[in-house]
Amino acid sequence: AVLEALKVGYRHIDCAAAYGNEKEVGAALKEAFSTGIVKREDVFITSKLWNTFHKPEHVKAALNDSLVNLGLQYLDLYLIHWPISFEYSGEDFFPKGENGKPKYSEDSYIDTWKALEECVDEGLVKSIGLSNFNSVQIKQILSASRYLPAVLQVESHPYLTQEKLIEFCNEQNIAVTAYSPLGSPDRPWAKKSDPSLLADPRIVEIAQKYGKSPAQVLIRFQTQRGVIVIPKSVTPSRIKENFETTDFRLSEEEMRFLESFDRNWRACVPAIEVNGKSVPRDASHPYFPFHEEF
């Protein structure tokens, strides 16, 4: 999929240690560089620090592991994946106690940030940023940082427009990247009762007007707001389709209409069943980011 995306014209590759595929991505990058599809300096490569590596002494080692797996000398961007931290457990990314619940830790993400800043000093990464942080947590980082966060990556789509958070980031000169812009329809934990962006008749109608797919409308919605967007696909035809979103423009009325769909619905929050009800798995952690309004 990575090789196909680079052939089509994509130049931003979003990775994470927790995705478990950095070696495969690295193999695709090696082939792309060696065959002349792209040069390293023409590709923007992001990865993320996982929750078990928040203690400052683990940060550089985790970054180096990603570099080795990706076959790179440096990253363009390295993000703290979540403000929440787990106990360090070697290669076990999801340590659990005897009760089956995650083994949490309360490592200071400010200390984690300072360790990331040292990685910038050493040339291991060009820019650093955050993922799934709220505005209060970002302010804490800003007040203690030498290097400002370059990017905030968060879930965003018409059912979760994130307007206030985006406005806050714009004021702080922090770029925003939208993950799950299509609502992550292939997520394994999806329920039949969950809303579907791609099947929403209002979005389908807009897509038909422009001779586009609902996915293309959802991607255009983000780029027209000045938001970086990282759609996920492994199908060559979908990869190509998702790239072809620059030849039409949504009207201001359509943009406002899509923003009106906001219902604060998240597709990508780890959840557990409690008394037959799905609840956020990490809601009791003091750094859980979604208790704040934005």
URNORFEN-V759567 format. One record per residue. PSI is psi as a letter, one per 20 degrees, with the letter a starting at -180 (* if undefined). D_FIRST is the distance of its C-alpha to the first C-alpha in Angstrom with 2 decimals. Layout:
BEGIN
PSI;D_FIRST / PSI;D_FIRST
END
This chain:
BEGIN
g;0.00 / g;3.83 / g;5.49 / g;5.08 / g;6.06 / h;8.67 / h;9.87 / h;10.52 / i;12.38 / q;11.00 / j;13.02 / o;12.96 / o;10.68 / o;12.21 / r;12.67 / q;15.57 / h;17.42 / i;17.93 / i;14.31 / j;14.86 / k;11.57 / h;12.65 / g;13.39 / g;9.96 / g;8.77 / h;12.01 / h;11.48 / g;8.50 / g;10.89 / g;13.74 / g;12.56 / h;11.87 / g;15.31 / h;17.10 / i;16.27 / j;17.15 / g;14.09 / r;15.06 / q;17.73 / g;17.58 / i;20.05 / i;18.01 / p;15.20 / o;16.18 / p;14.92 / q;16.17 / r;16.86 / q;19.48 / p;22.64 / r;23.01 / h;26.27 / i;27.83 / k;27.93 / h;29.99 / p;33.14 / h;33.52 / i;33.90 / i;30.39 / g;28.47 / g;28.31 / g;27.48 / g;24.53 / g;23.25 / h;23.89 / g;21.97 / g;18.82 / g;19.59 / g;20.12 / h;16.94 / i;14.90 / k;17.25 / q;18.67 / h;22.27 / q;21.91 / q;19.86 / h;20.27 / p;20.67 / p;21.50 / q;22.34 / o;24.60 / g;22.41 / q;25.53 / h;29.25 / q;29.99 / q;30.37 / r;30.58 / q;32.76 / p;31.39 / l;30.71 / c;28.98 / i;25.65 / o;26.34 / i;24.44 / m;26.35 / p;29.95 / q;32.30 / a;36.07 / h;38.26 / j;38.13 / i;34.37 / q;33.88 / q;31.81 / n;33.83 / r;33.87 / r;35.13 / l;36.36 / p;35.22 / o;35.93 / i;32.83 / g;35.13 / h;35.63 / g;31.88 / g;31.52 / h;34.20 / h;32.41 / h;29.30 / h;31.66 / h;32.79 / h;29.25 / g;29.30 / h;32.70 / i;31.39 / j;28.57 / h;25.78 / q;24.29 / g;25.18 / q;25.25 / q;25.45 / a;25.21 / q;25.26 / p;23.31 / k;25.19 / q;28.56 / r;31.36 / h;33.75 / g;36.44 / h;34.23 / g;32.92 / h;36.57 / g;37.36 / g;34.68 / h;35.94 / i;39.49 / j;38.78 / q;36.20 / h;36.55 / p;33.07 / q;32.23 / p;28.94 / h;26.70 / q;24.36 / p;24.59 / p;21.46 / q;22.48 / p;21.59 / q;22.72 / r;22.96 / h;26.13 / i;27.24 / m;27.04 / h;27.74 / k;28.74 / g;31.17 / h;33.63 / h;31.11 / g;29.49 / g;33.04 / g;33.93 / g;30.98 / g;31.83 / h;35.37 / j;34.21 / k;31.90 / p;28.87 / q;25.67 / p;24.00 / p;20.31 / o;19.62 / r;17.18 / l;16.97 / i;18.07 / j;17.64 / j;19.53 / m;16.78 / i;17.72 / j;15.69 / p;17.60 / i;19.44 / j;22.74 / q;23.02 / q;26.50 / h;27.70 / i;29.96 / q;27.27 / q;26.99 / o;24.05 / g;23.16 / h;21.28 / j;24.42 / o;26.94 / h;29.27 / h;30.08 / h;26.50 / g;26.13 / g;29.36 / g;28.24 / g;25.04 / h;27.27 / h;29.59 / j;27.02 / k;25.29 / r;22.07 / q;20.10 / h;21.01 / g;17.59 / h;18.33 / g;21.77 / h;20.67 / g;18.46 / h;21.39 / g;23.77 / g;22.33 / h;22.07 / h;25.55 / j;26.84 / j;25.63 / p;23.04 / q;19.69 / p;16.95 / m;13.54 / q;12.16 / p;9.56 / q;7.40 / i;4.99 / p;7.08 / g;7.04 / h;10.60 / h;10.30 / g;7.98 / g;10.76 / g;13.43 / h;12.86 / h;13.30 / m;16.50 / j;18.87 / i;21.29 / j;23.52 / r;25.42 / p;27.28 / q;28.48 / r;32.23 / h;33.85 / g;35.16 / h;31.72 / g;30.41 / h;33.45 / g;33.05 / h;29.48 / h;30.74 / i;33.52 / i;31.17 / p;30.99 / j;31.99 / k;30.76 / p;28.34 / p;25.60 / h;22.70 / l;21.71 / o;24.95 / p;25.37 / q;28.23 / r;30.83 / p;33.51 / o;37.03 / l;39.87 / j;37.54 / p;35.93 / p;32.46 / q;32.94 / p;30.85 / h;30.71 / j;31.43 / h;33.98 / i;36.84 / p;35.35 / i;37.30 / j;34.19 / p;32.47 / i;31.36 / j;31.75 / h;35.54 / q;36.09 / g;36.05 / *;33.32
END
